[in-house]
Amino acid sequence: MTAALLDRAARTAIAELEAEDDVEFGVRLLRNTPTHERRDPALLRRWAATADAFGAGLPPVAATARIVESDGGLAKGLLARYTSRPVPTVELFTDTLALADELIDLLGWRHWYPAGSVRAAAVAHEAVHGQLHHGPRKKELKRALGHVVLRAGRHTLYGHVAGADEIAAHAHARTVCGLGRSPLLLTAALATAAEPQHGPPHGPPHGREK
């Protein structure tokens, strides 16, 4: 990608994205997640803000998965992908990372995303997912979101809010990697920049497979 390929329409669309706050990107993620299509926008924003604050407050987590690098991320609409078998692995897509860094420089966003931070954020994002999928952090996030599905006397059952863990993981990566803005802004800008060449992404920027 060059400056010439980022046409006026793309620049205008990205400028509109830049004007939105980080929580709004969380709202977008929830709105595009199955089960949330008809939710009250105010509820989605509350959930997004809660998940963002929860992820930002989590302590750093050491990455234990094997890290590999591959090409072809732009065609898949992915920046990174986690797989648990045969061994836990974080796959980083070098072409998407390269486009992200080029776009950051082109847009003057380097003060938000320092050199090397996109790769570090992808690793941090995947590392914290283990805490959000298992153990006490999963329960803590559910309680914070307050999505009650059943009350029986003194007992309350909190439901899973699809997409909230993804928002929390992005907020965690933003915080521990010292980013000025959420990685969700960058991935939205990447989708806008890459669309003319590769078509729109067909999934979240971080894929997860069992």
C-alpha positions as CSV (number, residue, x, y, z in Angstrom):
1,M,0.0,0.0,0.0
2,T,1.2,3.5,-0.8
3,A,-0.2,7.0,-0.1
4,A,-1.6,7.0,-3.6
5,L,-3.6,3.8,-3.0
6,L,-5.2,5.3,0.2
7,D,-7.7,7.4,-1.8
8,R,-9.8,10.3,-0.5
9,A,-12.8,8.1,0.3
10,A,-10.6,5.8,2.4
11,R,-8.9,8.8,4.2
12,T,-12.4,10.3,4.9
13,A,-13.6,7.0,6.3
14,I,-10.6,6.6,8.5
15,A,-10.9,10.1,9.8
16,E,-14.4,9.4,10.8
17,L,-13.2,6.3,12.7
18,E,-10.5,8.3,14.4
19,A,-13.1,10.7,15.7
20,E,-14.9,7.9,17.6
21,D,-13.9,6.9,21.1
22,D,-12.5,3.5,21.9
23,V,-15.6,2.3,23.6
24,E,-17.6,2.9,20.4
25,F,-15.4,0.3,18.7
26,G,-16.4,-2.1,21.4
27,V,-20.0,-1.3,20.7
28,R,-19.4,-2.0,17.0
29,L,-17.9,-5.4,17.9
30,L,-20.9,-6.3,20.1
31,R,-23.4,-5.1,17.6
32,N,-21.8,-7.3,14.9
33,T,-21.8,-10.4,17.2
34,P,-24.6,-12.9,17.0
35,T,-27.2,-12.6,19.8
36,H,-26.8,-8.9,20.1
37,E,-28.5,-7.7,16.9
38,R,-31.6,-6.4,18.7
39,R,-30.0,-5.3,22.0
40,D,-30.6,-1.8,23.3
41,P,-27.7,0.5,22.1
42,A,-27.4,1.9,25.6
43,L,-26.9,-1.6,27.0
44,L,-24.3,-2.4,24.4
45,R,-22.4,0.7,25.3
46,R,-22.5,-0.1,29.0
47,W,-21.2,-3.6,28.3
48,A,-18.5,-2.3,26.0
49,A,-17.4,0.3,28.6
50,T,-17.4,-2.2,31.4
51,A,-15.4,-4.8,29.4
52,D,-12.9,-2.1,28.3
53,A,-12.3,-1.0,31.9
54,F,-12.1,-4.6,33.1
55,G,-9.4,-5.5,30.5
56,A,-7.4,-2.3,31.1
57,G,-7.3,-3.2,34.8
58,L,-5.9,-6.7,34.4
59,P,-2.2,-7.2,35.3
60,P,0.3,-8.2,32.6
61,V,0.2,-11.9,31.6
62,A,3.3,-13.8,30.5
63,A,2.9,-15.3,27.0
64,T,3.3,-19.1,27.2
65,A,2.1,-20.1,23.7
66,R,4.5,-20.8,20.9
67,I,4.7,-17.9,18.5
68,V,5.1,-18.4,14.8
69,E,4.9,-16.0,11.8
70,S,3.1,-16.6,8.6
71,D,2.0,-14.7,5.4
72,G,-1.5,-14.5,4.0
73,G,-3.2,-12.6,6.9
74,L,-4.7,-9.9,4.6
75,A,-6.6,-12.5,2.5
76,K,-8.0,-14.1,5.7
77,G,-8.8,-10.7,7.3
78,L,-6.6,-11.6,10.3
79,L,-3.7,-10.0,12.2
80,A,-3.2,-13.0,14.5
81,R,-4.7,-16.4,15.2
82,Y,-4.6,-18.6,18.3
83,T,-4.8,-22.4,18.1
84,S,-4.6,-24.8,21.1
85,R,-3.7,-28.0,19.3
86,P,-1.3,-29.7,18.9
87,V,0.3,-27.2,21.2
88,P,-0.9,-23.6,22.1
89,T,0.3,-21.4,19.3
90,V,-0.1,-17.7,18.4
91,E,0.3,-17.2,14.7
92,L,1.2,-13.7,13.6
93,F,0.6,-12.7,10.0
94,T,3.5,-10.7,8.8
95,D,1.7,-9.1,5.8
96,T,-1.0,-7.6,8.0
97,L,1.6,-6.5,10.6
98,A,3.5,-4.8,7.8
99,L,0.4,-3.0,6.4
100,A,-0.5,-1.9,9.9
101,D,2.9,-0.3,10.4
102,E,2.8,1.4,7.0
103,L,-0.7,2.7,7.7
104,I,0.4,4.0,11.2
105,D,3.1,6.0,9.6
106,L,1.0,7.2,6.7
107,L,-1.8,8.4,9.1
108,G,0.6,10.0,11.6
109,W,-0.5,7.6,14.4
110,R,3.0,6.6,15.6
111,H,2.5,8.5,18.8
112,W,-0.4,6.1,19.5
113,Y,1.2,2.9,18.2
114,P,5.0,3.0,18.9
115,A,7.4,0.9,16.8
116,G,7.0,-2.8,17.6
117,S,3.8,-2.3,19.6
118,V,1.4,-3.8,17.1
119,R,3.2,-7.2,17.3
120,A,3.5,-6.9,21.1
121,A,-0.2,-6.0,21.4
122,A,-1.2,-9.1,19.3
123,V,0.8,-11.3,21.6
124,A,-0.6,-9.6,24.8
125,H,-4.1,-9.9,23.4
126,E,-3.9,-13.7,23.0
127,A,-2.0,-14.2,26.2
128,V,-4.8,-12.7,28.4
129,H,-7.5,-14.7,26.6
130,G,-6.6,-17.7,28.7
131,Q,-7.5,-15.8,31.9
132,L,-10.8,-14.6,30.4
133,H,-11.8,-18.1,29.2
134,H,-11.0,-20.1,32.4
135,G,-10.8,-19.5,36.1
136,P,-11.8,-16.6,38.3
137,R,-11.2,-13.8,35.7
138,K,-14.0,-15.3,33.6
139,K,-16.4,-15.1,36.5
140,E,-15.2,-11.6,37.5
141,L,-15.9,-10.3,34.0
142,K,-19.4,-11.8,34.0
143,R,-20.2,-10.2,37.4
144,A,-18.9,-6.9,36.2
145,L,-21.1,-7.0,33.1
146,G,-24.1,-7.8,35.2
147,H,-26.0,-9.8,32.6
148,V,-28.4,-11.7,34.9
149,V,-30.0,-14.7,33.4
150,L,-31.5,-16.3,36.5
151,R,-32.2,-15.3,40.1
152,A,-33.3,-17.8,42.7
153,G,-33.4,-16.5,46.3
154,R,-30.0,-15.3,47.2
155,H,-28.4,-16.9,44.2
156,T,-27.8,-15.0,40.9
157,L,-26.6,-16.6,37.7
158,Y,-24.7,-14.3,35.4
159,G,-24.7,-15.0,31.6
160,H,-22.0,-14.8,29.1
161,V,-21.9,-11.7,26.9
162,A,-20.5,-12.7,23.6
163,G,-17.7,-10.5,22.4
164,A,-17.0,-8.9,25.8
165,D,-13.9,-10.9,26.3
166,E,-12.6,-9.7,23.0
167,I,-13.1,-6.1,24.0
168,A,-11.4,-6.8,27.4
169,A,-8.4,-8.4,25.6
170,H,-8.0,-5.4,23.3
171,A,-8.2,-3.0,26.3
172,H,-5.6,-5.1,28.1
173,A,-3.2,-5.0,25.1
174,R,-3.7,-1.2,24.8
175,T,-2.8,-0.8,28.4
176,V,0.2,-3.1,28.9
177,C,1.7,-2.1,25.5
178,G,1.4,1.6,26.2
179,L,-0.8,2.3,23.2
180,G,-2.6,5.7,22.9
181,R,-5.7,4.1,21.3
182,S,-7.3,0.7,21.2
183,P,-6.0,-1.8,18.6
184,L,-9.7,-1.9,17.5
185,L,-9.2,1.5,15.9
186,L,-6.2,0.2,14.0
187,T,-7.9,-2.9,12.8
188,A,-10.9,-0.9,11.6
189,A,-8.5,1.4,9.7
190,L,-6.8,-1.7,8.3
191,A,-10.1,-3.1,7.0
192,T,-10.8,0.2,5.3
193,A,-7.3,0.4,3.7
194,A,-7.2,-3.3,2.7
195,E,-10.7,-3.5,1.3
196,P,-10.0,-2.3,-2.3
197,Q,-7.2,-4.9,-2.7
198,H,-8.4,-7.9,-0.7
199,G,-12.1,-7.4,0.0
200,P,-13.5,-6.7,3.5
201,P,-12.3,-8.8,6.3
202,H,-14.6,-11.8,7.0
203,G,-14.0,-12.1,10.7
204,P,-12.4,-10.4,13.8
205,P,-8.8,-9.5,13.4
206,H,-7.8,-12.1,16.0
207,G,-8.9,-15.6,15.1
208,R,-9.3,-18.3,17.6
209,E,-9.5,-22.1,17.0
210,K,-9.7,-24.9,19.4
